[in-house]
């Protein structure tokens, strides 16, 4: 379940570290340009994280993580 309140502007590096703490593999060179590739080691699926992570983008990325079986509130706690 998504957290009720989300920050409006999130740092790409800090969010990538939060995803890494819950089990994702962060590939800086895997994405195009300044994008990061967050790889789920279980399913080998990935989430692309862009440089500017606004509220709507953050909500979308957390939903994608939930579809892969991760807890969005836990990710935001690690942020």
N, C-alpha and C positions, 0 to 999 in steps of 0.2 A: 504494500500500500504506500502510495506517495505521501511524503510529509505535507502537512497543511500549508506551511509557509516556506517558500524557497527564496534564497537571495536573488537579487535582481541582476547582478553582474558577478560572474565567478571566474577565478583564475584557471586557465587551462592546466597549468602545471599542478596546482593544488588538487584539482578535481581528478587528474590522472593518478596522483599519488593515493587519493582516497579509493579509486577503483582498484589500484594495485594492492592496497591493504586488505580488500575483501576477496582477492583471489585472481583478478585479471592480470594478464601479462601486458605491459605497456611497451609498444614499439614506436619509438620516435621516428625511425627511418622507414617504417612501413607505410605511413600515410603520405599523401602527396603534399608538397610544399610544407606549410606549417602545421598540418594536421597530424594528430596522434592516432595510432591504431590500438584499440584496447581489445585484446584477444582473450576469449573465454577458453581456458585450457581443457575443459571437459568436452565442449561441443565443437571447438575450433571455429566458432562463429566470432565475428568481431563487430565492434562499434567504432565508428570514426568520430573523433573528437576534434572539432574545429578550434581555431584560435580564440575567437570571441564567443564565449559561452553566456548567452543571455538567458533570462528566465524560461522562455518558451523552449529554447534548445535544451536547457538543463532538464526540464520536465520530460522532453522526448527521450533523452539519453537514459534517464532513470527508468522510464517505461520499458525501453529496450533491455535494460539490465534485469528488470523484473521478469520479462519474458524468458530470459535465460536462467531464471531461478534464483536471482540475488534479491536481497532486501534493500529497497531504496532508502529507507530511514537509516539503515546501518551505514550505507555509503555516505549519506549526509552527516552522520555522526563522526565518521572518520575524516570528513572534510575539515 
